Amino acid sequence: MEQLSFLVLRIGVKTQGSQALRMKIVSVTGEEFLIGPGGELTMMKPEIVHTTTPQGDQFQFIVGSKKKAREIVEGYKRKYPTIDVEETLATAQVRTSRQQRVLQQNLTFGGEETGRSLVKSALALAYKAGIRVDSCSDALSYLGDSSGEPCYGWYYADDLVAGRQPGVPLHCVAIRANPLTGLILGYIEYFGIYRAVVCLGSGYAGEAINSVYAIDPRTGKDLELAVRLDFDTFAIAAIYDGKMDVLTERKAAFDSVFAPVHNARRMAETRSSD
């Protein structure tokens, strides 16, 4: 199958336990695949053809891995005891094909619980930076009430991050508490793509505080970045209204991370086929 995949998996992000992620992806015709960290596709559901002949029942299996083939054959042996598992597996043929179907990729991100997760991340960094939690009334209202008004919005009008390295799928959380505007603002970015501005609270009168935490999720390496958070209440209202969620810029953010990885993969495939 052709090496196509969802961004998070193509860039090799791993879990804390260093287990490579695999994710379900669906083609436009409804077929389901699992994608590995290298972009490989495997079938999610086996294809099984059962034919009744004068000689007895015949089964043809098409599966995505040898492990899955063994599981299926051993499962059928419980119903058909005459099946010889090892002999059957010995006849298996391994074939590699290029995936010609169009795969769907969704640039939307999460839902209600994801929004709360964004706000919690910003609130955690604010607390670590020395900001009193009870100063973050907007965040507390949103998190404490299931029907609370969201205090964040997606932001793609321009790039708020200074020092960004091209092609790096960074994770970033930033906080700015500004006594001149009275706003405690946060910025959240995941994988270099999903970007949101959060207003944790208003009426802030303490000292100015700026804090940024950023890493490369592929390696866990800290990144030295600065984040511009100079919005006033009018700008925040526009962000909440979705006026700063620009689709073309959202796609550009995706391409800035995905394109270098995709091109490198294509070049590697070309060299291996020479």
Residue, then its C-alpha position, 0 to 999 in steps of 0.5 A: m500500500e502507498q505510504l499515506s497517513f495522518l499527520v500525527l503518525r507520519i511525524g513519528v509522535k510516540t506515547q509516553g511509553s514509547q509505543a508508536l501510535r496507530m490510528k484509524i483512517v477511512s477512505v472516501t469509499g468507506e474502507e477502514f485502515l490502520i496507519g503506523p508511525g512510518g505511514e504504512l497502511t494495514m487493513m483494519k477489517p479482514e476480507i473473508v470469502h466463504t464458498t461451499t463446494p462438493q469437497g466441503d467448505q472453503f475459506q479465503f482470507i485477506v488480512g493486514s498482517k501475519k499475526k492477524a492471519r494466525e488469529i483468524v485461522e485459529g479462531y476458525k479451527r475452533k468451529y472447524p477442527t479439521i483445519d491445520v493451522e500451520e499448514t494453512l498459514a504456510t500457504a499464505q502469500v504476502r503481497t504489497s500493493r499501492q493504495q489508490r483510494v483517496l483517504q480522508q484527512n480532517l483538519t478539525f479538532g476535538g469537541e467540547e471536552t477538547g476545549r476544556s482540555l485546552v483551557k486546563s492546559a493554559l490554567a496549569l501554566a498560569y498557576k505554575a507561572g505564579i498567577r492566582v487561580d482565582s484570578c482566572s475567573d473566565a476559565l473557572s466559570y467555563l470549567g466548573d459549569s457544563s453549560g459554561e461559555p467557552c473562553y477560547g477560540w481558534y486563531y490563524a489570522d497570523d503566526l503568534v509564535a516567534g522562533r518557529q522552526p520550519g517543519v517542527p510539529l511543536h506543542c506550545v502553551a504560553i501565558r501572558a498576564n497584562p495589568l495594562t489590559g487586565l487580561i490573562l491570556g493563553y495560547i495553545e498549539y498542538f502539533g504545529i497545527y491546532r492553534a487557539v487563544v484562551c482568555l483565562g480572566s479579566g481585571y488582572a492588576g498584578e505584575a506583568i507575567n509571561s511564560v512559554y512552554a514548548i517542546d518537539p513532541r517527536t523527541g521531547k526536546d524543549l524549544e526556545l520560543a516567544v509568543r505574542l499575546d497583545f490582544d485587547t477585549f475587542a480582539i478577544a471577542a473577534i477570536y471567540d466569534g471565529k473571525m480569526d479562524v482563517l481556513t486558508e491559513r489553517k491549511a497553510a499551518f498544516d502544510s508547513v508541518f506535513a509537506p517537509v515530512h511528505n517530501a522526505r518520504r517521497m524521496a526515500e521511496t524513490r531512492s529505494s525503488d531505484 
